[in-house]
């Protein structure tokens, strides 16, 4: 399939956009989903001005939230294939009708797999905006739309029967999943070592993933500048599939602990044999001196405010975090013995 890219509308595409709209009309389609009323605004210039102003719209009434409209361009011939509009966050209205993304594919380019690819590009834009979970609407009988959503990881949240007896479905796509093999995928040709082993014992049941960033030239630091990944550093990640907490233990090049990092998760699971966590914003850090710190409360509150999580998930995140912090109080030495034991296990495997 030809590659696609999303671009912001400009006067350069005026003629193409007018032809794009006309094609829908020729097919007796008087609505283009996600077009910012392009079909209803006859003059191109007022429409472009409306699209530009939508970027800074801050009203929380009706559907007036900041949004960005993109044209989907086929790189090989620069033809407009579709359009996609992304709402930067939700309000009460959009939560129940509209969601984060609305999009269309021009009639002559349908049934070619472009909708799936366009949505994938749109989700990447959502990730750049910091959206943790994307909601989309689709009519149940719109098979092509449902297929493109599910191809991008969409999970049916609910459905309602409208007065006209059509069934509208709402899908959610989480963008907070973090997979255990992400560093290896990002640096496939590096020297870093990635191992996964399943354990069923009294100390731990689940998968443990081990990274040795051996001359990998990957450097990651916390917002305060503390380096947690660098050449010859090591990382252990503990995936207990019956838990809502994922532990990461970061070690420096001398195998000294840097910090223990606990992610509160909606779910810890496995896809295609790769462990993952579906992050729920709150994190708990234990420093080498035993100090316990709760992180990212503002992120959790913003996610609730923007309807990316439910009130139940909000409460659950705090319940898990508070329970964890109570459990960790005064247990630094036990925690160190626990993670050091598995670090030594993987180091032996690594040497062999």
C-alpha positions in Angstrom: 0.0 0.0 0.0 1.2 3.5 -0.7 2.4 5.5 2.3 0.2 8.1 3.8 0.9 11.3 5.8 -1.3 13.8 7.7 -0.9 17.4 6.8 -2.6 20.6 8.1 -4.9 22.2 5.4 -3.5 25.1 3.5 -4.4 27.3 0.5 -2.0 25.1 -1.5 -4.6 22.4 -1.4 -7.7 24.6 -2.2 -8.4 23.1 -5.6 -7.9 19.5 -4.4 -10.1 20.1 -1.3 -12.9 21.5 -3.5 -12.6 18.4 -5.8 -12.6 16.2 -2.7 -15.9 17.7 -1.5 -17.4 17.4 -4.9 -16.6 13.7 -5.1 -18.7 13.0 -2.0 -21.6 15.0 -3.5 -21.3 13.0 -6.7 -21.9 9.9 -4.6 -24.9 11.4 -3.0 -23.1 11.9 0.3 -23.9 15.3 1.8 -21.8 14.8 4.9 -18.1 14.3 5.4 -17.4 13.0 8.9 -14.7 15.0 10.6 -14.6 17.8 8.1 -15.3 20.8 10.4 -18.4 21.5 8.3 -16.5 21.7 5.1 -19.6 20.5 3.2 -21.7 23.3 4.6 -19.3 26.1 4.1 -19.3 27.0 0.5 -16.3 29.3 0.5 -12.9 27.8 1.2 -11.3 30.7 3.0 -13.9 31.0 5.8 -13.6 27.2 6.3 -9.8 27.4 6.5 -10.1 30.2 9.0 -12.5 28.1 11.1 -10.1 25.1 11.0 -7.2 27.4 12.2 -9.2 28.9 15.0 -10.3 25.5 16.3 -6.7 24.9 17.4 -7.0 27.5 20.1 -10.7 27.0 21.0 -11.0 26.8 24.7 -14.8 26.9 25.3 -16.2 24.0 27.2 -19.7 24.3 25.8 -21.2 21.7 23.4 -18.4 20.5 21.1 -16.1 23.5 21.3 -12.9 22.0 22.6 -9.5 22.5 20.9 -9.3 20.3 17.8 -7.0 19.7 14.8 -8.1 18.7 11.3 -5.7 16.9 9.0 -5.8 16.0 5.4 -4.6 12.5 4.7 -2.2 12.6 1.7 -0.9 9.7 -0.3 2.8 10.4 -0.6 3.3 8.9 -4.1 1.0 11.4 -5.9 0.0 13.9 -3.1 -3.6 13.1 -3.6 -6.1 13.7 -0.7 -7.2 10.3 0.4 -9.2 11.3 3.5 -9.5 13.6 6.4 -9.3 13.2 10.2 -10.3 15.5 13.0 -8.8 15.1 16.5 -10.4 16.6 19.6 -7.6 17.4 22.1 -9.8 16.3 25.0 -13.4 15.4 25.7 -16.2 17.2 27.5 -19.5 15.7 28.6 -21.1 16.1 25.1 -18.2 14.5 23.2 -17.9 11.7 25.7 -21.3 10.4 24.7 -21.3 11.6 21.1 -18.3 12.1 18.9 -15.3 11.0 20.9 -11.7 12.1 20.2 -11.6 11.2 16.5 -13.9 11.5 13.5 -12.7 10.7 10.0 -13.6 9.9 6.4 -12.1 8.3 3.3 -13.1 9.6 -0.2 -15.5 7.3 -2.0 -13.0 6.3 -4.8 -10.3 5.2 -2.3 -12.4 3.0 -0.1 -11.9 -0.7 0.5 -8.1 -0.3 0.1 -7.1 -0.4 3.7 -6.6 3.3 3.9 -9.0 3.8 6.9 -6.9 1.6 9.1 -3.7 3.4 8.2 -5.3 6.8 8.5 -6.6 6.0 12.0 -3.2 4.7 13.0 -1.6 8.0 12.0 -4.3 9.8 13.9 -3.6 7.8 17.1 0.0 8.8 16.8 -1.1 12.4 16.9 -3.2 11.7 19.9 -0.2 10.2 21.6 1.8 13.4 20.9 -1.1 15.3 22.6 -0.7 13.2 25.7 -4.1 11.5 25.3 -4.1 8.3 27.3 -7.3 6.7 26.0 -9.0 7.5 22.7 -12.8 7.1 22.3 -14.4 6.7 18.9 -18.0 6.3 17.7 -19.2 4.1 14.9 -22.5 2.7 13.6 -22.6 -1.0 14.0 -23.6 -1.5 10.4 -20.6 0.5 9.2 -18.4 -2.6 8.8 -15.4 -0.7 7.3 -15.3 1.8 10.2 -15.6 -0.9 12.8 -12.9 -3.0 11.2 -10.5 0.0 11.0 -11.1 0.7 14.7 -10.6 -2.9 15.8 -7.5 -3.2 13.6 -6.0 -0.4 15.7 -6.8 -2.1 19.0 -10.3 -0.8 19.6 -12.4 -2.5 22.3 -16.2 -2.1 22.4 -17.2 -0.1 25.4 -20.9 0.1 24.9 -23.7 0.5 22.3 -27.0 2.3 22.2 -30.0 2.0 20.0 -31.0 5.3 18.5 -34.6 6.5 17.9 -34.2 5.5 14.2 -33.3 2.0 15.4 -29.6 2.3 14.2 -27.1 1.0 16.7 -24.2 3.3 17.7 -21.2 1.8 19.2 -18.4 3.4 21.3 -14.9 2.0 21.2 -11.9 2.7 23.4 -8.3 2.5 22.3 -5.7 2.7 25.1 -2.5 4.5 24.3 -0.9 3.8 27.7 0.2 0.2 27.0 3.9 -0.3 27.5 5.3 -3.5 26.2 8.3 -5.3 27.8 10.3 -5.5 24.5 9.9 -1.7 23.7 13.6 -0.9 24.1 14.7 -3.8 21.9 12.2 -2.8 19.2 13.4 0.8 19.3 17.1 -0.3 19.0 17.0 -3.6 17.1 20.6 -3.4 16.0 22.1 -2.4 19.3 24.1 -4.7 21.7 21.5 -4.5 24.4 20.5 -7.9 25.9 16.8 -8.7 26.5 15.7 -11.8 28.3 12.3 -13.0 29.5 11.7 -15.9 31.9 8.6 -17.2 33.6 8.7 -18.0 37.3 6.3 -20.0 39.5 7.6 -19.9 43.0 6.8 -18.5 46.5 8.8 -15.3 45.8 7.1 -14.4 42.5 4.7 -15.8 39.9 4.7 -14.3 36.5 7.2 -13.1 33.9 10.4 -11.2 34.7 12.1 -9.3 31.9 15.8 -8.4 32.0 17.6 -5.7 30.1 21.4 -5.2 30.0 22.0 -2.0 28.1 25.4 -3.2 27.0 27.0 -0.3 25.0 23.5 0.4 23.6 23.9 4.2 23.6 20.4 4.6 25.2 20.2 7.2 27.9 17.0 7.9 29.8 16.7 10.3 32.8 13.9 11.3 35.1 12.4 14.8 34.9 14.8 15.9 37.6 17.8 14.7 35.7 18.6 11.4 37.4 19.9 8.9 34.9 18.1 5.5 35.1 19.3 3.9 31.8 22.7 4.3 30.3 25.4 2.1 28.8 25.9 -1.2 30.9 23.0 -0.3 33.2 20.5 -3.1 33.9 16.7 -3.2 34.3 14.3 -5.8 35.7 10.6 -5.6 35.1 8.2 -7.9 37.1 4.9 -8.8 35.4 2.5 -10.5 37.8 -0.7 -11.1 35.8 -2.9 -11.2 38.9 -1.7 -7.8 40.1 -2.4 -4.2 39.3 1.2 -3.2 40.0 4.3 -3.6 37.9 7.7 -3.3 39.5 10.8 -2.0 37.7 14.2 -2.2 39.3 16.9 0.1 37.8 20.5 -0.8 38.3 23.6 1.2 37.4 26.8 -0.2 35.7 28.1 -1.4 39.0 24.8 -3.3 39.7 23.9 -0.8 42.4 20.2 0.0 42.7 19.2 3.4 41.4 15.5 3.2 42.3 12.5 0.9 42.4 9.6 2.1 40.3 6.1 0.8 40.8 3.5 1.5 38.0 -0.2 1.3 39.0 -1.9 -0.4 36.0 -5.4 -1.0 34.8 -4.2 -4.3 33.6 -1.0 -6.4 33.4 -1.3 -8.8 30.5 0.4 -10.5 27.6 0.0 -10.1 23.8 1.7 -12.2 21.2 3.8 -13.6 24.1 5.0 -10.1 25.1 4.2 -8.8 28.6 2.6 -5.4 28.9 1.1 -3.0 31.4 -1.8 -0.7 30.7 -0.7 2.3 32.8 -3.0 4.1 35.1 -0.9 7.2 35.7 0.0 6.9 39.4 3.5 5.7 40.3 5.3 4.9 43.5 9.0 5.2 43.8 11.3 3.8 46.4 14.7 5.4 46.6 17.9 3.5 47.8 17.6 5.2 51.2 14.1 3.7 51.6 12.1 7.0 51.0 8.8 6.4 49.4 7.4 8.9 46.9 4.0 9.1 45.1 4.2 10.5 41.6 1.9 11.8 38.8 -1.2 12.7 40.8 -1.8 15.7 38.5 -1.7 13.4 35.5 -4.3 11.1 37.1 -6.6 14.1 38.0 -6.3 15.5 34.4 -7.2 12.1 32.9 -10.3 12.1 35.0 -11.2 15.7 34.1 -10.8 14.8 30.4 -12.9 11.7 30.7 -10.0 9.4 29.8 -10.6 7.3 32.9 -13.7 6.6 35.0 -14.2 7.7 38.6 -13.9 4.0 39.5 -10.5 3.8 37.9 -9.5 7.0 39.6 -10.4 5.5 43.0 -8.8 2.2 42.2 -5.5 3.9 41.3 -5.3 5.6 44.7 -6.4 2.4 46.6 -3.7 0.4 44.9 -1.1 3.1 45.5 -2.0 3.6 49.2 -2.0 -0.1 49.8 1.4 -0.5 48.1 3.0 2.3 50.1 1.8 0.9 53.4 3.2 -2.5 52.3 6.6 -1.0 51.4 7.0 1.1 54.6 10.2 -0.1 56.3 10.7 -2.9 53.8 13.6 -1.5 51.8 16.1 -4.2 52.7 13.6 -7.0 51.9 12.8 -5.3 48.5 16.6 -5.1 47.8 17.1 -8.7 48.6 14.1 -9.7 46.4 15.2 -7.8 43.3 19.0 -8.5 43.8 18.2 -12.2 43.9 16.6 -12.1 40.4 19.2 -9.7 39.1 21.9 -12.3 40.0 19.8 -15.0 38.4 19.7 -13.2 35.0 23.4 -12.2 35.2 24.3 -15.8 35.4 22.1 -16.6 32.4 23.7 -13.7 30.6 27.2 -15.0 31.3 26.3 -18.4 30.0 
